[in-house]
Structure formats: structure tokens, C-alpha cells
Amino acid sequence: MKVADFTVGELQALIRQVVHEELQDLLADPDKGLELTDEIQTRLRLSVGSSERISLEGVKTG
């Protein structure tokens, strides 16, 4: 079947499907399914539990 043979509705459905698939690929979490090492888990727990914060200006200036 050629695109020229599609109805407007069929073409719209095809475009929606392609856009959806592409967005899924672009927005998918590349780390999904991976596990954090014990060291990283410990560092995250310490960071979240800490009251020390870096200001936006501090982040900008590095």
C-alpha cells in the first residue's frame, strides 16, 4: 500500500504512531533496569540527608 492510497484518518494514525514511537525513544530512561552501586547509594543517602545546599548562583559559577 502506498501513502497516496491512505485515507486522511489512516495517515493521521500512522503519523501519530511514528511520533509516539520516536518520542518514546528520545525520552526513555537509558539507565532503566540498571542498579546503583553500593558506593553511589551511600553517596546519595548522605547527600539527601545533608542540610548543605548549593545556591543556583554557586552552580552557575561552578
C-alpha positions, 0 to 999 in steps of 0.5 A: 500500500502506498501513502497516496492510497491512505485515507486522511484518518489512516495517515493521521494514525500512522503519523501519530504512531511514528511520533509516539514511537520516536518520542518514546525513544528520545525520552526513555530512561537509558539507565532503566533496569540498571542498579546503583552501586553500593558506593553511589547509594551511600553517596546519595543517602548522605547527600539527601540527608545533608542540610548543605545546599548549593545556591543556583548562583554557586552552580552557575559559577561552578 
